[in-house]
Amino acid sequence: MLLLVLATYTFLGVYEFVPLYKQKLWKDFFVNMGLGIISLCIALLLSFEIVVPSPTYPIRDFIRSIIGK
């Protein structure tokens, strides 16, 4: 499973990041790179069968603190 994750992210890196780098679209490049690294970390954790906590409760609490209910 680890090899599949790494192969997929390598393909996505070449397909997504190289054109942005060549066109010097730095803002898009760094946003894509940041999101790609976050999703790679989550994919690696899942491939090692580590339980990733759900963000549902913190998001719900944050929205309730804004709305005030």
C-alpha positions, 0 to 999 in steps of 0.5 A: 500500500505504501508503494501505491501511495508514493507512486500516486503522489509522485505522478501527481507531483510531476503532473501538477507541480512541474507546470506551475513551477515552469510557468512561475505561478508561485502562489499556485505552486505553494498552495498546491504544494502545501495541500499536497504535503498535507494530503500525503501525510494523511495518506501515509498515516492511513497506509500505516493503519494509524487512526486519523481523528475526525475534524468534525467535532472541532469544526462543529464547536468552532461554528457554534462559537461563531453563531452562538448557539 
